[in-house]
């Protein structure tokens, strides 16, 4: 199973690789790749500003191999593995949440890319729908603080995973770095 928050080259670039002969091939040819349908559609027909962030060679070969599972909205794809449609950063942006009992870890992708983005009013310059991104980020931060979820930030290199308190304080998970 391959999970990604969205299809920008820096998140989906590992779906494929170049073979020794220089041909594009699927990196994990036995894995199902879960993608929001609206993200897929937008990646194939995006606006001029967004177009450069999507490289068809990163994801189209996966579909050609019959390995894409399209999701429409929130979904539990396996027990304890949830995809939550957030939109905001891209139309089909999703957060990946892993649950085990009361414990949970959320891959935030670009919804909360780095520790400065933990501030509720800060967003990424690449967000296409800023208001929705901020709303969904607030919802995720509230849940993470209330239930002590581990957050894995999509672009953080120094404090890649940690916990947020109800007051918004970040506590890095010792030993976890990008």
Contact map, one row per residue, 1 for C-alpha under 8 A:
1110000000000000000000000000001111000000000000000000000000000000000000000000000000000000000000000000000000000000000000000000000000000000000000000000000000000000000000000000000000
1111000000000000000000000000001111000000000000000000000000000000000000000000000000000000000000000000000000000000000000000000000000000000000000000000000000000000000000000000000000
1111100000000000000000000000000011100000000000000000000000000000000000000000000000000000000000010000000000000000000000000000000000000000000000000000000000000000000000000000000000
0111111000110000000000000000000001100000000000000000000000000000000000000000000000000000000001010000000000001000000000000000000000000000000000000000000000000000000000000000000000
0011111000100000000000000000000000000000000000000000000000000000000000000000000000000000000011110000000000111100000000000000000000000000000000000000000000000000000000000000000000
0001111100110000000000000000000000100010000000000000000000000000000000000000000000000000010111000000000000001000000000000000000000000000000000000000000000000000000000000000000000
0001111111110000000000000000000000000011001000000000010000100000000000000000000000000000000000000000000000000000000000000000000000000000000000000000000000000000000000000000000000
0000011111111000000000000000000000000000000000000000111000000000000000000000000000000000000000000000000000000000000000000000000000000000000000000000000000000000000000000000000000
0000001111111000000000000000000000000000000000000000111001000000000000000000000000000000000000000000000000000000000000000000000000000000000000000000000000000000000000000000000000
0000001111111000000000000000000000000000000000000000000000000000000000000000000000000000000000000000000000000000000000000000000000000000000000000000000000000000000000000000000000
0001111111111100000000000000000000000000000000000000000000000000000000000000000000000000000000000000000000000000000000000000000000000000000000000000000000000000000000000000000000
0001011111111110000000000000000000000000000000000000000001100000000000000000000000000000000000000000000000000000000000000000000000000000000000000000000000000000000000000000000000
0000000111111111000000000000000000000000000000000000001001100000000000000000000000000000000000000000000000000000000000000000000000000000000000000000000000000000000000000000000000
0000000000111111100000000010000000000000000000000000000001000000000000000000000000000000000000000000000000000000000000000000000000000000000000000000000000000000000000000000000000
0000000000011111100000000111000000000000000000000000000001100100000000000000000000000000000000000000000000000000000000000000000000000000000000000000000000000000000000000000000000
0000000000001111110000011111000000000000000000000000000011101100000000000000000000000000000000000000000000000000000000000000000000000000000000000000000000000000000000000000000000
0000000000000111111000011110000000000000000000000000000000000000000000000000000000000000000000000000000000000000000000000000000000000000000000000000000000000000000000000000000000
0000000000000001111111111000000000000000000000000000000000000000000000000000000000000000000000000000000000000000000000000000000000000000000000000000000000000000000000000000000000
0000000000000000111111111000000000000000000000000000000000000000000000000000000000000000000000000000000000000000000000000000000000000000000000000000000000000000000000000000000000
0000000000000000011111100000000000000000000000000000000000000000000000000000000000000000000000000000000000000000000000000000000000000000000000000000000000000000000000000000000000
0000000000000000011111100000000000000000000000000000000000000000000000000000000000000000000000000000000000000000000000000000000000000000000000000000000000000000000000000000000000
0000000000000000011111110000000000000000000000000000000000000000000000000000000000000000000000000000000000000000000000000000000000000000000000000000000000000000000000000000000000
0000000000000000011111111000000000000000000000000000000000000000000000000000000000000000000000000000000000000000000000000000000000000000000000000000000000000000000000000000000000
0000000000000001111001111100000000000000000000000000000010001000000000000000000000000000000000000000000000000000000000000000000000000000000000000000000000000000000000000000000000
0000000000000001111000111110000000000000000000000000000000001000000000000000000000000000000000000000000000000000000000000000000000000000000000000000000000000000000000000000000000
0000000000000011100000011111100000000000000000000000000000001100000000000000000000000000000000000000000000000000000000000000000000000000000000000000000000000000000000000000000000
0000000000000111100000001111100000000000000000000000000000000000000000000000000000000000000000000000000000000000000000000000000000000000000000000000000000000000000000000000000000
0000000000000011000000000111111000000000000000000000000000000000000000000000000000000000000000000000000000000000000000000000000000000000000000000000000000000000000000000000000000
0000000000000000000000000111111000000000000000000000000000000000101000000000000000000000000000000000000000000000000000000000000000000000000000000000000000000000000000000000000000
0000000000000000000000000001111100000000000000000000000000000000001000000000000000000000000000000000000000000000000000000000000000000000000000000000000000000000000000000000000000
1100000000000000000000000001111110000000000000000000000000000000001000000000000000000000000000000000000000000000000000000000000000000000000000000000000000000000000000000000000000
1100000000000000000000000000011111000000000000000000000000000000001110000000000000000000000000000000000000000000000000000000000000000000000000000000000000000000000000000000000000
1110000000000000000000000000001111100000000000000000000000000100001110000000000000000000000000000000000000000000000000000000000000000000000000000000000000000000000000000000000000
1111000000000000000000000000000111110000000000000000000000000000000111100000000000000000000000000000000000000000000000000000000000000000000000000000000000000000000000000000000000
0011010000000000000000000000000011111011000000000000000000000000000111100000000000000000000000000000000000000000000000000000000000000000000000000000000000000000000000000000000000
0000000000000000000000000000000001111111000000000000000000000000000001111000000000001000000111000000000000000000000000000000000000000000000000000000000000000000000000000000000000
0000000000000000000000000000000000111111100000000000000000000000000001110000000000000000000100000000000000000000000000000000000000000000000000000000000000000000000000000000000000
0000000000000000000000000000000000011111110000000000000000000000000000010000000000000000001100000000000000000000000000000000000000000000000000000000000000000000000000000000000000
0000011000000000000000000000000000111111111000000000000000000000000000000000000000000000011110000000000000000000000000000000000000000000000000000000000000000000000000000000000000
0000001000000000000000000000000000111111111100000000000000000000000000000000000000000000000100000000000000000000000000000000000000000000000000000000000000000000000000000000000000
0000000000000000000000000000000000001111111110000000000000000000000000000000000000000000000000000000000000000000000000000000000000000000000000000000000000000000000000000000000000
0000000000000000000000000000000000000111111111000000000000000000000000000000000000000000001100000000000000000000000000000000000000000000000000000000000000000000000000000000000000
0000001000000000000000000000000000000011111111000010010100000000000000000000000000000000000000000000000000000000000000000000000000000000000000000000000000000000000000000000000000
0000000000000000000000000000000000000001111111000000010100000000000000000000000000000000000000000000000000000000000000000000000000000000000000000000000000000000000000000000000000
0000000000000000000000000000000000000000111111100010000000000000000000000000000000000000000000000000000000000000000000000000000000000000000000000000000000000000000000000000000000
0000000000000000000000000000000000000000011111110110000000000000000000000000000000000000000000000000000000000000000000000000000000000000000000000000000000000000000000000000000000
0000000000000000000000000000000000000000000011111110000000000000000000000000000000000000000000000000000000000000000000000000000000000000000000000000000000000000000000000000000000
0000000000000000000000000000000000000000000001111111000000000000000000000000000000000000000000000000000000000000000000000000000000000000000000000000000000000000000000000000000000
0000000000000000000000000000000000000000000000111111000000000000000000000000000000000000000000000000000000000000000000000000000000000000000000000000000000000000000000000000000000
0000000000000000000000000000000000000000000001111111110000000000000000000000000000000000000000000000000000000000000000000000000000000000000000000000000000000000000000000000000000
0000000000000000000000000000000000000000001011111111110000000000000000000000000000000000000000000000000000000000000000000000000000000000000000000000000000000000000000000000000000
0000000000000000000000000000000000000000000000011111111000000000000000000000000000000000000000000000000000000000000000000000000000000000000000000000000000000000000000000000000000
0000000110000000000000000000000000000000000000000111111000000000000000000000000000000000000000000000000000000000000000000000000000000000000000000000000000000000000000000000000000
0000001110000000000000000000000000000000001100000111111101000000000000000000000000000000000000000000000000000000000000000000000000000000000000000000000000000000000000000000000000
0000000110001000000000000000000000000000000000000001111111100000000000000000000000000000000000000000000000000000000000000000000000000000000000000000000000000000000000000000000000
0000000000000000000000000000000000000000001100000000011111110000000000000000000000000000000000000000000000000000000000000000000000000000000000000000000000000000000000000000000000
0000000000000001000000010000000000000000000000000000001111111000000000000000000000000000000000000000000000000000000000000000000000000000000000000000000000000000000000000000000000
0000000010011111000000000000000000000000000000000000011111111100000000000000000000000000000000000000000000000000000000000000000000000000000000000000000000000000000000000000000000
0000001000011011000000000000000000000000000000000000001111111110000000000000000000000000000000000000000000000000000000000000000000000000000000000000000000000000000000000000000000
0000000000000000000000000000000000000000000000000000000111111111000000000000000000000000000000000000000000000000000000000000000000000000000000000000000000000000000000000000000000
0000000000000001000000011100000000000000000000000000000011111111100000000000000000000000000000000000000000000000000000000000000000000000000000000000000000000000000000000000000000
0000000000000011000000000100000010000000000000000000000001111111111100000000000000000000000000000000000000000000000000000000000000000000000000000000000000000000000000000000000000
0000000000000000000000000000000000000000000000000000000000111111111100000000000000000000000000000000000000000000000000000000000000000000000000000000000000000000000000000000000000
0000000000000000000000000000000000000000000000000000000000011111111000000000000000000000000000000000000000000000000000000000000000000000000000000000000000000000000000000000000000
0000000000000000000000000000100000000000000000000000000000001111111000000000000000000000000000000000000000000000000000000000000000000000000000000000000000000000000000000000000000
0000000000000000000000000000000000000000000000000000000000000111111100000000000000000000000000000000000000000000000000000000000000000000000000000000000000000000000000000000000000
0000000000000000000000000000111110000000000000000000000000000111111110000000000000000000000000000000000000000000000000000000000000000000000000000000000000000000000000000000000000
0000000000000000000000000000000111100000000000000000000000000110011111000000000000000000000000000000000000000000000000000000000000000000000000000000000000000000000000000000000000
0000000000000000000000000000000111100000000000000000000000000000001111100000000000000000000000000000000000000000000000000000000000000000000000000000000000000000000000000000000000
0000000000000000000000000000000001111000000000000000000000000000000111110000000000000000000000000000000000000000000000000000000000000000000000000000000000000000000000000000000000
0000000000000000000000000000000001111000000000000000000000000000000011111110000000000000000000000000000000000000000000000000000000000000000000000000000000000000000000000000000000
0000000000000000000000000000000000011100000000000000000000000000000001111110000000000000000000000000000000000000000000000000000000000000000000000000000000000000000000000000000000
0000000000000000000000000000000000010000000000000000000000000000000000111110000000111000000000000000000000000000000000000000000000000000000000000000000000000000000000000000000000
0000000000000000000000000000000000000000000000000000000000000000000000111111000001111000000000000000000000000000000000000000000000000000000000000000000000000000000000000000000000
0000000000000000000000000000000000000000000000000000000000000000000000111111100001110000000000000000000000000000000000000000000000000000000000000000000000000000000000000000000000
0000000000000000000000000000000000000000000000000000000000000000000000000111111111100000000000000000000000000000000000000000000000000000000000000000000000000000000000000000000000
0000000000000000000000000000000000000000000000000000000000000000000000000011111011100000000000000000000000000000000000000000000000000000000000000000000000000000000000000000000000
0000000000000000000000000000000000000000000000000000000000000000000000000001111111000000000000000000000000000000000000000000000000000000000000000000000000000000000000000000000000
0000000000000000000000000000000000000000000000000000000000000000000000000001111110000000000000000000000000000000000000000000000000000000000000000000000000000000000000000000000000
0000000000000000000000000000000000000000000000000000000000000000000000000001011111000000000000001111000000000000000000000000000000000000000000000000000000000000000000000000000000
0000000000000000000000000000000000000000000000000000000000000000000000000001111111100000000000011110000000000000000000000000000000000000000000000000000000000000000000000000000000
0000000000000000000000000000000000000000000000000000000000000000000000000111110111110000000000011110000000000000000000000000000000000000000000000000000000000000000000000000000000
0000000000000000000000000000000000000000000000000000000000000000000000001111100011111000000001111000000000000000000000000000000000000000000000000000000000000000000000000000000000
0000000000000000000000000000000000000000000000000000000000000000000000001110000001111100000001111000000000000000000000000000000000000000000000000000000000000000000000000000000000
0000000000000000000000000000000000010000000000000000000000000000000000001100000000111110000111100000000000000000000000000000000000000000000000000000000000000000000000000000000000
0000000000000000000000000000000000000000000000000000000000000000000000000000000000011111000111100000000000000000000000000000000000011001000000000000000000000000000000000000000000
0000000000000000000000000000000000000000000000000000000000000000000000000000000000001111111111000000000000000000000000000000000010011000000000000000000000000000000000000000000000
0000000000000000000000000000000000000000000000000000000000000000000000000000000000000111111010000000000000000010000000000000001111111101000000000000000000000000000000000000000000
0000000000000000000000000000000000000000000000000000000000000000000000000000000000000011111010000000000000000110000000000001011111001000000000000000000000000000000000000000000000
0000010000000000000000000000000000000010000000000000000000000000000000000000000000000011111110000000000000000000000000000000001110000000000000000000000000000000000000000000000000
0000000000000000000000000000000000000110010000000000000000000000000000000000000000000011111110000000000000000000000000000000000110000000000000000000000000000000000000000000000000
0000010000000000000000000000000000011111010000000000000000000000000000000000000000001110011111000000000000000000000000000000000000000000000000000000000000000000000000000000000000
0000110000000000000000000000000000010010000000000000000000000000000000000000000000001111111111100000000000000000000000000000000000000000000000000000000000000000000000000000000000
0001110000000000000000000000000000010000000000000000000000000000000000000000000000111110000111110000000000001000000000000000000000000000000000000000000000000000000000000000000000
0000100000000000000000000000000000000000000000000000000000000000000000000000000000111100000011111000000001111010000000000000000000000000000000000000000000000000000000000000000000
0011100000000000000000000000000000000000000000000000000000000000000000000000000011110000000001111100000001110000000000000000000000000000000000000000000000000000000000000000000000
0000000000000000000000000000000000000000000000000000000000000000000000000000000111110000000000111110000111100000000000000000000000000000000000000000000000000000000000000000000000
0000000000000000000000000000000000000000000000000000000000000000000000000000000111000000000000011111000111000000000000000000000000000000000000000000000000000000000000000000000000
0000000000000000000000000000000000000000000000000000000000000000000000000000000111000000000000001111111110000000000000000000000000000000000000000000000000000000000000000000000000
0000000000000000000000000000000000000000000000000000000000000000000000000000000100000000000000000111111100000000000000000000000000000000000000000000000000000000000000000000000000
0000000000000000000000000000000000000000000000000000000000000000000000000000000000000000000000000011111100000000000000000000000000000000000000000000000000000000000000000000000000
0000000000000000000000000000000000000000000000000000000000000000000000000000000000000000000000000011111100000000000000000000000000000000000000000010000000000000000000000000000000
0000000000000000000000000000000000000000000000000000000000000000000000000000000000000000000000000011111110000000000000000000000000000000000000000011100000000000000000000000000000
0000000000000000000000000000000000000000000000000000000000000000000000000000000000000000000000001111111111000000000000000000000000000000000000000001110000000000000000000000000000
0000000000000000000000000000000000000000000000000000000000000000000000000000000000000000000000001110001111100000000000000000000000000000000000000000111100000000000000000000000000
0000000000000000000000000000000000000000000000000000000000000000000000000000000000000000000000111100000111110000000000000000000000000000000000000000111100000000000000000000000000
0000100000000000000000000000000000000000000000000000000000000000000000000000000000000000000000111000000011111000000000000000000000000000000000000000001111000000000000000000000000
0000100000000000000000000000000000000000000000000000000000000000000000000000000000000000000000110000000001111111100000000000000000000000000000000000001111000000000000000000000000
0001110000000000000000000000000000000000000000000000000000000000000000000000000000000000000001100000000000111111100000000000000000000000000000000000000111100000000000000000000000
0000100000000000000000000000000000000000000000000000000000000000000000000000000000000000100000000000000000011111100000000001000000000000000000000000000011100000000000000000000000
0000000000000000000000000000000000000000000000000000000000000000000000000000000000000001100000100000000000011111100000000011000000001001100000000000000000000000000000000000000000
0000000000000000000000000000000000000000000000000000000000000000000000000000000000000000000000000000000000011111111011000010000000000000100000000000000011000000000000000000000000
0000000000000000000000000000000000000000000000000000000000000000000000000000000000000000000000000000000000011111111010000001000000000000000000000000000011110000000000000000000000
0000000000000000000000000000000000000000000000000000000000000000000000000000000000000000000000000000000000000001111111000000000000000000000000000000000011110001000000000000000000
0000000000000000000000000000000000000000000000000000000000000000000000000000000000000000000000000000000000000001111111000000000000000000000000000000000010010010000000000100000000
0000000000000000000000000000000000000000000000000000000000000000000000000000000000000000000000000000000000000000011111100100000000000000000000000000000000000000000000000000000000
0000000000000000000000000000000000000000000000000000000000000000000000000000000000000000000000000000000000000001111111110111000000000000000000000000000000000000000000000000000000
0000000000000000000000000000000000000000000000000000000000000000000000000000000000000000000000000000000000000001011111110100000000000000000000000000000000000000000000010000000000
0000000000000000000000000000000000000000000000000000000000000000000000000000000000000000000000000000000000000000000111111100000000000000000000000000000000000000000000010000000000
0000000000000000000000000000000000000000000000000000000000000000000000000000000000000000000000000000000000000000000011111110000000000100110000000000000000000000000000000000000000
0000000000000000000000000000000000000000000000000000000000000000000000000000000000000000000000000000000000000000000000111110000000000100000000000000000000000000000000000000000000
0000000000000000000000000000000000000000000000000000000000000000000000000000000000000000000000000000000000000000000111111111000000000100000000000000000000000000000000000000000000
0000000000000000000000000000000000000000000000000000000000000000000000000000000000000000000000000000000000000011000010011111101001001100000000000000000000000000000000000000000000
0000000000000000000000000000000000000000000000000000000000000000000000000000000000000000100000000000000000000110100010000111111000000000000000000000000000000000000000000000000000
0000000000000000000000000000000000000000000000000000000000000000000000000000000000000000000000000000000000000000000000000011111000000000000000000000000000000000000000000000000000
0000000000000000000000000000000000000000000000000000000000000000000000000000000000000000100000000000000000000000000000000001111100000000000000000000000000000000000000000000000000
0000000000000000000000000000000000000000000000000000000000000000000000000000000000000001110000000000000000000000000000000011111111001000000000000000000000000000000000000000000000
0000000000000000000000000000000000000000000000000000000000000000000000000000000000000001111000000000000000000000000000000000011111000000000000000000000000000000000000000000000000
0000000000000000000000000000000000000000000000000000000000000000000000000000000000000011111000000000000000000000000000000000001111111000000000000000000000000000000000000000000000
0000000000000000000000000000000000000000000000000000000000000000000000000000000000000001100000000000000000000000000000000010001111111100000000000000000000000000000000000000000000
0000000000000000000000000000000000000000000000000000000000000000000000000000000000000001000000000000000000000000000000000000000011111110000000000000000000000000000000000000000000
0000000000000000000000000000000000000000000000000000000000000000000000000000000000000111000000000000000000000000000000000000000011111111000000000000000000000000000000000000000000
0000000000000000000000000000000000000000000000000000000000000000000000000000000000000111100000000000000000000010000000000010001011111111100000000000000000000000000000000000000000
0000000000000000000000000000000000000000000000000000000000000000000000000000000000000001000000000000000000000000000000011110000001111111110000000000000000000000000000000000000000
0000000000000000000000000000000000000000000000000000000000000000000000000000000000000000000000000000000000000000000000000000000000111111111000000000000000000000000000000000000000
0000000000000000000000000000000000000000000000000000000000000000000000000000000000000101000000000000000000000010000000000000000000011111111100000000000000000000000000000000000000
0000000000000000000000000000000000000000000000000000000000000000000000000000000000000000000000000000000000000011000000010000000000001111111110000000000000000000000000000000000000
0000000000000000000000000000000000000000000000000000000000000000000000000000000000000000000000000000000000000000000000010000000000000111111111000000000000000000000000000000000000
0000000000000000000000000000000000000000000000000000000000000000000000000000000000000000000000000000000000000000000000000000000000000011111111100000000000000000000000000000000000
0000000000000000000000000000000000000000000000000000000000000000000000000000000000000000000000000000000000000000000000000000000000000001111111110000000000000000000000000000000000
0000000000000000000000000000000000000000000000000000000000000000000000000000000000000000000000000000000000000000000000000000000000000000111111111000000000000000000100000000000000
0000000000000000000000000000000000000000000000000000000000000000000000000000000000000000000000000000000000000000000000000000000000000000011111111100000000000000000001000000000000
0000000000000000000000000000000000000000000000000000000000000000000000000000000000000000000000000000000000000000000000000000000000000000001111111111100000000000000000000000000000
0000000000000000000000000000000000000000000000000000000000000000000000000000000000000000000000000000000000000000000000000000000000000000000111111111111000000000001100000000000000
0000000000000000000000000000000000000000000000000000000000000000000000000000000000000000000000000000000000000000000000000000000000000000000011111111100000000000001111010000000000
0000000000000000000000000000000000000000000000000000000000000000000000000000000000000000000000000000000000000000000000000000000000000000000001111111000000000000000011000000000000
0000000000000000000000000000000000000000000000000000000000000000000000000000000000000000000000000000011000000000000000000000000000000000000000111111100000000000000000000000000000
0000000000000000000000000000000000000000000000000000000000000000000000000000000000000000000000000000001100000000000000000000000000000000000000111111110000000000001110000000000000
0000000000000000000000000000000000000000000000000000000000000000000000000000000000000000000000000000001111000000000000000000000000000000000000111011111000000000001000000000000000
0000000000000000000000000000000000000000000000000000000000000000000000000000000000000000000000000000000111000000000000000000000000000000000000010001111100000000111000000000000000
0000000000000000000000000000000000000000000000000000000000000000000000000000000000000000000000000000000011110000000000000000000000000000000000010000111110000000111100000000000000
0000000000000000000000000000000000000000000000000000000000000000000000000000000000000000000000000000000011111000000000000000000000000000000000000000011111000001110000000000000000
0000000000000000000000000000000000000000000000000000000000000000000000000000000000000000000000000000000000111101111000000000000000000000000000000000001111110001100000000000000000
0000000000000000000000000000000000000000000000000000000000000000000000000000000000000000000000000000000000111101110000000000000000000000000000000000000111110001000000000000000000
0000000000000000000000000000000000000000000000000000000000000000000000000000000000000000000000000000000000001100110000000000000000000000000000000000000011111001000000000000000000
0000000000000000000000000000000000000000000000000000000000000000000000000000000000000000000000000000000000000000111000000000000000000000000000000000000011111111000000000000000001
0000000000000000000000000000000000000000000000000000000000000000000000000000000000000000000000000000000000000000000000000000000000000000000000000000000000111111000000000000000011
0000000000000000000000000000000000000000000000000000000000000000000000000000000000000000000000000000000000000000000000000000000000000000000000000000000000011111000000000000000011
0000000000000000000000000000000000000000000000000000000000000000000000000000000000000000000000000000000000000000001000000000000000000000000000000000000000011111110000000001100111
0000000000000000000000000000000000000000000000000000000000000000000000000000000000000000000000000000000000000000010000000000000000000000000000000000000111111111110000000001000111
0000000000000000000000000000000000000000000000000000000000000000000000000000000000000000000000000000000000000000000000000000000000000000000000000000011110000011111000000001100110
0000000000000000000000000000000000000000000000000000000000000000000000000000000000000000000000000000000000000000000000000000000000000000000000000000011100000011111100000111100000
0000000000000000000000000000000000000000000000000000000000000000000000000000000000000000000000000000000000000000000000000000000000000000000000011001111000000000111110000111100000
0000000000000000000000000000000000000000000000000000000000000000000000000000000000000000000000000000000000000000000000000000000000000000000010011001001000000000011111111110000000
0000000000000000000000000000000000000000000000000000000000000000000000000000000000000000000000000000000000000000000000000000000000000000000000001101000000000000001111111110000000
0000000000000000000000000000000000000000000000000000000000000000000000000000000000000000000000000000000000000000000000000000000000000000000001001100000000000000000111111000000000
0000000000000000000000000000000000000000000000000000000000000000000000000000000000000000000000000000000000000000000000000000000000000000000000000000000000000000000111111000000000
0000000000000000000000000000000000000000000000000000000000000000000000000000000000000000000000000000000000000000000001100000000000000000000000001000000000000000000111111100000000
0000000000000000000000000000000000000000000000000000000000000000000000000000000000000000000000000000000000000000000000000000000000000000000000000000000000000000000111111110000000
0000000000000000000000000000000000000000000000000000000000000000000000000000000000000000000000000000000000000000001000000000000000000000000000000000000000000000011110011111000000
0000000000000000000000000000000000000000000000000000000000000000000000000000000000000000000000000000000000000000000000000000000000000000000000000000000000000000011110001111100000
0000000000000000000000000000000000000000000000000000000000000000000000000000000000000000000000000000000000000000000000000000000000000000000000000000000000000011111000000111110100
0000000000000000000000000000000000000000000000000000000000000000000000000000000000000000000000000000000000000000000000000000000000000000000000000000000000000010111000000011111100
0000000000000000000000000000000000000000000000000000000000000000000000000000000000000000000000000000000000000000000000000000000000000000000000000000000000000000000000000001111100
0000000000000000000000000000000000000000000000000000000000000000000000000000000000000000000000000000000000000000000000000000000000000000000000000000000000000000000000000000111110
0000000000000000000000000000000000000000000000000000000000000000000000000000000000000000000000000000000000000000000000000000000000000000000000000000000000000011100000000001111111
0000000000000000000000000000000000000000000000000000000000000000000000000000000000000000000000000000000000000000000000000000000000000000000000000000000000001111100000000000001111
0000000000000000000000000000000000000000000000000000000000000000000000000000000000000000000000000000000000000000000000000000000000000000000000000000000000011111000000000000000111
